[in-house]
Amino acid sequence: MLRRKLFRASLLLALLLITCLSYSQEKIISGRVTDSLGVGIPGVNVTVKGGREGAQTGPDGTYRFAVPSNVTTLLFSSIGYATTEVNISGKNSVDVQMVNTSSSLGEVVVVGYGTQRRREVTGAVSRVSSEKLNAIPVPSFEAALQGKAPGVQVIQGNGLAGSGSVIRIRGVGSISASADPLYVIDGIPIVSDPFLRGNSGAMNQNPLSSLNPADIESVEILKDAGATGIYGSRGANGVILITTKRGRTGKASFSYANKLGISNYAIKPSFVNGQEWLQLREEAWINSGHTGLAPLPGSLTWAEASANNTDWWDLLTRTGFINEHNLSMNAGTSKLKTFANLTYGEDQGYIKANSYDRLSARLNVDYKPIDILKVSLTTGYNRGVNKRVPAAWDGGIGDAMSSALPIYTPYNVIGTYVTTTANPIRRINETHRREVDNRFLGGVTIELQPIKNLFLKGAGSLEYRNAVDDQYETYLWQQKSDPDSGYAKRYPYWGTNWTTTFTANYIWDAGENHKFNFLVGQEDQSVSLKEYTSEIGQWYGNPFWDNKNTKSSYEHLRHDLLRNGLMEERQKDAWTFTSFFARINYNYKSRYFLQLTGRADGSSKFGTNNKYGFFPAASAAWNISDEKFLKGIKWISFLKLRASYGIVGNANIPSGVYYDNYQRGGNDYNGAPTLYLNNLGNPDLKWETMKNADAGLEFAILNNRVTGEVAYYHKVSTDILLSPGISPSATGLGDIWRNLTNSEILNEGMEFSLNLKIIDQDKFKWSIGGNIAKNHNEVLKYELGPDAVSGGTNDTRIVEGYPIGVNYLVRYYGVDPSDGLPIWLDKDGKQTKTFSLDHRVYAGSVLPDYVGGVNTSLEYGNFELSALLTFVIGGNLYENSGKYQFLGVSKKNWNFREDFLDRWTKPGDVAQYPKLLYDAAEYPGVPSEDQFNSTMFLRDADYLRLRELSLSYTFPRASLVKVKLKGLRLFLTGSNLLTFTKFPGGDPEITRDFENPQDRNLSPNITYLTAPTQKTIVFGLNVNF
Amino acid sequence: MKRSLFIFLPVIAAIILASGCKKFLEKPPQGQLTEEEALKDEAGILTFLNGEYTLIGDADFLGGRVQSISDMLADQLNGSRFTGDFAEIFKRQNSIFGGTRDALYKKGYRIINVANIVLNKLSLISDANKNNVKGQALFCRALAHFELVRIFAQPWGYTSDNAHNGIPLRTEIVVGSIQRASVKEVYDQVIADLKEAETLLPDALAAGKYYTATKWAAKAYLAKVYFQMNDFANAYSYADQVIASNKFTLDNTYDKRYSPGMSTEGIFTIANEVNRYMPGAELRGNYRSDKGIPTLNFTDQFYNYAISRAADVRKVWYSNTLQSGYNVLTKYNKDYFDLPIAHLTEIKLIRAESGAEIASSNASALSTAITDINSILTRAYGGTSNNLASNASAALVISTTRTERELELIGEGSRYNEIKRIGARSGTNIDRRGSVWNCNGFILQFPKSEQDAFSAFIMNPEGGCF
């Protein structure tokens, strides 16, 4: 009802406008100018042939202006595109598709609150298209960005299904605040916090896995202040803009895609078997000066232990199956365009019982009832079901690398589970867990062009999430006899993210050479997530997710708990932003471009004394190739110099930490209520400030056969957000969030990308492309001690003068051949045989020097062979679990890795590792095995990986006519097929489970029983009809 | 005109929105209060102070962490299976990192911080309650400083003027770093706080239970503090005042001290409320032996010593069969209990030993001492057969009291403080593991975070005990 009224009102409004703007001897002509992909091209000059009247297309490629009624031809011109003439006699609406003449330089890229043509962009923006994104099956779309954009480091998630990657755009400039980029989907900044479920089960819930890669049209990565300045306090870490597919003009067409394949681990670490473990145990026992047989863990006798030789890894893993189906529909007229998509997929991991299943639907509709009004509906729903398994420190596959020894066995002789020693088989069989993440993202956008060159836009959107963590422990896990006495429990959270955006965009041509584009806007965002105060659990014979009955008994239980006051809803997280922004683009002779942006952000996350921040940025570009002095040089097709400088912020502060945390106690004491101070707030808390400078040169030479870009950036973060580092005796409380005075972190680097079309013939094409980026990270100013900040439980630190997350370790020199004891280096580099934490120095960095990728594509006829290699050069890996694996045969009782066999056994031995001992504290000076951190376990992080390899065949159109198909393509794709590395511990690409954002900043490349990444081989089919 | 209207439309809209967004930008976290809200009146402050007792009985502090760490540093436990933090502490080589130790340290200072905040807000307390509130805060502050200084600093008497490094002394709210005070300064403050508390606190509580601080709690702690300082005259005097009050009586059996509400010995006790707040979690967590192998169990040497007296009814506190191959304690094999922080048994032991120590100048003190130790002996050995003669020598009273103290207070963290106290008193090393009482590693290291926040912070030297 309401909708109809609104519609009528807007219709009326539109009619009114038309009347008051029209003149009798003129007619209004309108339409939309698109590129070959159907993306609207902004800034196209539309002029009357032989006349002075004209207009420019708006942000979405639409134009509308009055022309004398006798005009018959319009000229559409734009640099980078062939000028197009269109006859308009008898027409009031003309849509034009323009042909791109200068490869990628003419493409339209999405920027914040609009689009710009590549050649006019003054900021640093990388674009990754849908095809590139969907080349391989990935646990989550962001993993597919790896190697495809310069300066974007992607450490793909570990081998758990649905796991998330760590993305760093041009380095890390934060310590406690998250350095993750801002994710914006179709204009909506989404909730992308990976810590909403903490580190439960040794895996961070990945909020991005609930975005369907098949929905994505393009991903734009905004890197410098010129591009991210419009996002103000949230622009410092870069912004990833995700644009979903929309309908295009044309008859209804359908597309079906299917992927079928298998998954396994890329590389795994190797451990000794049962017999070897026992021999090594005895060796350690004797080395420690004992006699007789060494004691064994779990009260096992030597005879019992010798009888077992369990390969736990083998028992816990499998070949996983991948099965994805995707059906999409596209239909469009000049008034109504629709895109719809349905996806079902089941991606099994290589760990038994682990999978990520997706059910996803999308409907994007654009409706243009009248020329000056466009209403767009964007809706997407995704249900991700992650069948979880425990990992790392939580057991399961982690146990297979740690405490589940080969001398243990999963079953007793009578066939029941062994419960006295680590038993990941029992764990994986008798505990079940599924995390369901429902995400609905929908919005309505109304665009209105009331007068020529003015574009008004209002958008309202809602992101709704409902996430359920469902767990079940069977009666066997609970060690009960009644099969009904399992335990079912559920932890839901749910909530909304409302965003409203208003923008006004005015294009002003001040004479032939001066063109302006003004944008002002206002945006509000309010995020609120809720949860219950307790778990919802009961003794039960089935998991809650099993069937109708179990679901209803969950509902009853929940209802009872709420009604009886045993549980209530509470706020899990809530924050708001209110923002005002403006952008001015000035273009002189289509050669010189200047852009100024400014944004004022207010947020509920900021302290009461700092509610608003202002973030200005300026950027400019110069298209040198359009200058007269270069016109004569034929081999230069395009040359653009750009530069930007701006102040952007990082507002990734947990909500509410500026506020004192006094809370009423849950329990009375001595019959009276209690009250606690849990933490102190900070009314001065504010965003982190980053001064971000960028300069770049974009080029296309030899008739666009060679294109590329060189960029330099210099970013300095100040007012660094820090939560730890307060004297523990000051309040005895937790950490206090504050902006560290006199703190600075530098990220400075170069990026280089190059694409070569080596052979470019009709039948035979061969291209090679690649990018490499170097980042120099340095903590310039920092006054706290080296151990004030650490990455979770990992041994990474912040030290002035060194990169973020340095490995601060005792240096291991080698083994003394005479007695097999380790030789260390003290602070001054002098050899010593006594270990001390005082010997620790800066010994390495977890941040790489260079990251990048090389791709190549060979097309012959209808065949295409393509490959992507990704690489990391420089930096270190630290094996936090390696030290325990080396001490495996000591009383730590862990699995012992095969590469540690290179150890001292007798005088004169020259070995990599010292002699084995029964207790780590017997190595002189070692306080306990927990402190046995040294460069003994620090490795080179270099690797080269065959990330993607794909062979495809596209059937010729002619051959498909008979079967009434428009297109058919078959392909075979592999991911992570080959890895070249010196790392002895398995997979060199490590995203472990993190405790918090600080851990995530400081401890990439730290492994702790991290499951290796997946390797997949997939057969696929795309049909268009 | 109409054109400009459209241009300004968004601007107008923005202004309207902006005016409404002041509230929009305020999202105080649900359930969280600021200090102004939480401590705005007397009721708020009383509620805050009431929470203080649960912090004292918290697992990280006197709910077991203080006792467990003290016992690990001492010489009764079998540490051969310890790993990580426990192994470091046991080996008297505690290093700069260690969550077990850090949590204890922070909890102690959290208790002190609560006390300081309450002391800062006294102006909001009515006259009728002011003394009581102030007294409780001072008592809690002293208690926490005292427990911390015993674990993190060399004992009183380590240097003749006690100018050696103590712990940060926090008597004001400073959200920043401060240097360690000397041991003398810490003890002076602890005594000053307790003495002031003694004058301010009530004589008895309405319900007759000693679940919050009273005058007697302050006096009992003064006895403990002076005894730790080997100041026997003062220790005797304060222990005597507590005992002479006749408000506390020895339990008729040895096993009631850790029980839900059955003990009459508690001078200062943290109250248990079943299924709500149950103090002493870490005592049960580390020592409890009926549900599995406990983390803390005894050496054969100590076990054999502890069960060597045939008539000792307290032998049932030990078992080597409950968990085969482990010498375990059964004292805490309960689901819950009231947690006595200062109790009559200990105060009697203090008066007994102090009385004997000052016998040369105070003859009646010796006979009081003999009475005290005999009351303990009678209960322990099921009769008077092991009692001392009424003319027993001071030396015999002292040695007997020390033996009984170790047996009576097993699992309560007492032995460690005795090794340090006796070492400081006479230079005698009683440690069964052979360390010198004042070796560097015989105290805990400070959390490294103190030094990271304040580079001048003086850390303890480490190791050197074996």
Contacts between the chains, C-beta under 8 A, distances in Angstrom:
chain1	res1	chain2	res2	distance
A	20	B	2	6.5
A	450	B	3	7.9
A	450	B	6	4.6
A	451	B	3	5.5
A	451	B	6	6.6
A	454	B	3	7.9
A	454	B	6	6.4
A	454	B	7	6.8
A	456	B	6	7.0
A	456	B	9	7.1
A	456	B	10	6.7
A	502	B	10	5.1
A	502	B	13	5.8
A	502	B	14	7.1
A	503	B	10	7.2
A	504	B	7	6.9
A	504	B	9	7.4
A	504	B	10	4.2
A	504	B	11	7.9
A	506	B	7	6.9
A	520	B	10	6.3
A	520	B	11	7.0
A	520	B	14	7.8
A	521	B	10	7.5
A	522	B	10	6.9
A	522	B	13	6.9
A	522	B	14	4.1
A	522	B	17	6.1
A	522	B	18	7.8
A	524	B	17	6.6
A	524	B	21	7.1
A	524	B	24	6.9
A	526	B	24	7.2
A	570	B	30	5.8
A	570	B	31	6.9
A	571	B	29	6.9
A	571	B	30	3.7
A	571	B	31	7.9
A	574	B	27	4.8
A	574	B	29	7.5
A	574	B	30	7.6
A	575	B	27	5.9
A	576	B	24	5.5
A	576	B	25	5.9
A	576	B	27	5.8
A	578	B	17	7.4
A	578	B	18	7.3
A	578	B	21	4.4
A	578	B	24	5.8
A	578	B	25	6.1
A	580	B	14	6.2
A	580	B	18	7.4
A	602	B	21	6.8
A	602	B	25	5.0
A	603	B	25	6.7
A	604	B	24	7.8
A	604	B	25	5.1
A	604	B	26	6.2
A	604	B	27	3.8
A	611	B	25	5.8
A	655	B	27	6.6
A	655	B	29	6.7
A	656	B	27	7.0
A	656	B	28	6.7
A	656	B	29	3.2
A	656	B	32	6.4
A	659	B	28	5.4
A	659	B	29	5.7
A	659	B	32	5.5
A	659	B	34	6.4
A	660	B	32	7.0
A	660	B	33	6.8
A	660	B	34	4.2
A	660	B	35	5.3
A	660	B	38	7.4
A	661	B	29	7.4
A	661	B	32	4.9
A	662	B	32	6.8
A	662	B	33	4.1
A	662	B	34	6.9
A	662	B	35	6.5
A	662	B	37	7.2
A	662	B	38	3.4
A	662	B	39	7.4
A	662	B	48	7.7
A	663	B	31	5.6
A	663	B	32	6.1
A	663	B	33	6.9
A	664	B	31	7.4
A	664	B	47	7.5
A	665	B	51	5.5
A	665	B	54	7.1
A	667	B	54	7.5
A	667	B	273	7.0
A	667	B	276	4.3
A	667	B	277	4.3
A	668	B	273	7.2
A	668	B	276	6.8
A	668	B	277	7.4
A	669	B	50	5.2
A	669	B	51	6.7
A	669	B	53	5.4
A	669	B	54	5.1
A	669	B	211	8.0
A	669	B	271	6.8
A	669	B	273	7.8
A	669	B	277	5.8
A	670	B	50	7.0
A	670	B	53	7.0
A	670	B	209	7.8
A	670	B	211	4.5
A	670	B	212	6.4
A	670	B	271	5.0
A	672	B	46	7.4
A	672	B	47	7.1
A	672	B	50	5.0
A	673	B	47	5.0
A	673	B	50	6.9
A	674	B	47	6.2
A	674	B	48	8.0
A	674	B	50	5.1
A	674	B	51	3.7
A	674	B	54	6.2
A	675	B	38	6.1
A	675	B	44	6.6
A	675	B	47	4.1
A	675	B	48	4.4
A	675	B	50	7.5
A	675	B	51	5.4
A	676	B	48	7.6
A	676	B	51	5.0
A	677	B	35	7.9
A	677	B	38	7.7
A	677	B	48	7.4
A	677	B	113	7.3
A	677	B	114	6.8
A	677	B	117	7.0
A	680	B	175	6.6
A	681	B	34	6.8
A	724	B	449	7.4
A	725	B	449	7.3
A	725	B	452	6.3
A	725	B	453	5.6
A	726	B	175	7.1
A	726	B	176	7.9
A	726	B	449	7.9
A	726	B	453	6.1
A	727	B	168	7.6
A	727	B	176	6.4
A	727	B	177	4.0
A	727	B	178	7.4
A	727	B	449	7.2
A	727	B	450	5.8
A	727	B	453	4.4
A	727	B	454	6.1
A	727	B	457	8.0
A	728	B	102	6.8
A	728	B	105	6.0
A	728	B	106	5.0
A	728	B	109	6.6
A	728	B	447	5.3
A	728	B	449	5.1
A	728	B	450	6.2
A	729	B	105	7.2
A	729	B	106	7.9
A	729	B	109	4.4
A	729	B	167	7.6
A	729	B	168	4.4
A	729	B	170	6.2
A	729	B	177	8.0
A	729	B	178	7.5
A	729	B	450	6.6
A	730	B	109	7.4
A	730	B	113	7.8
A	730	B	170	7.8
A	730	B	174	6.5
A	730	B	175	5.1
A	730	B	176	6.0
A	730	B	177	6.9
A	731	B	109	7.0
A	731	B	110	6.9
A	731	B	113	4.7
A	731	B	175	6.2
A	732	B	105	7.9
A	732	B	106	4.6
A	732	B	107	6.4
A	732	B	108	6.8
A	732	B	109	3.3
A	732	B	110	3.0
A	732	B	111	7.1
A	732	B	112	6.8
A	732	B	113	5.2
A	733	B	106	7.4
A	733	B	110	6.1
A	733	B	113	7.2
A	736	B	175	7.3
A	784	B	452	5.4
A	784	B	453	6.4
A	785	B	448	7.5
A	785	B	451	5.6
A	785	B	452	3.1
A	785	B	453	7.2
A	785	B	455	6.0
A	786	B	452	7.0
A	787	B	96	7.2
A	787	B	97	7.7
A	787	B	448	4.6
A	787	B	449	7.1
A	787	B	451	7.8
A	787	B	452	5.0
A	788	B	449	6.4
A	788	B	452	3.4
A	788	B	453	6.2
A	837	B	95	5.7
A	837	B	96	5.8
A	837	B	97	7.4
A	891	B	81	7.1
A	891	B	83	6.8
A	892	B	83	6.4
A	919	B	87	8.0
A	921	B	87	6.2
A	921	B	88	7.9
A	921	B	91	6.2
A	921	B	93	7.6
A	927	B	87	7.9
A	927	B	88	4.5
A	927	B	91	7.4
A	927	B	93	5.0
A	927	B	94	7.3
A	927	B	95	4.1
A	928	B	83	6.6
A	928	B	84	5.4
A	928	B	85	7.1
A	928	B	87	4.5
A	928	B	88	4.6
A	928	B	91	7.8
A	928	B	95	7.7
A	929	B	83	6.1
A	929	B	84	6.9
A	929	B	87	7.8
A	930	B	83	7.8
A	930	B	84	4.7
A	930	B	85	7.1
A	930	B	88	8.0
A	930	B	97	7.4
A	931	B	88	7.7
A	931	B	95	5.7
A	931	B	97	6.5
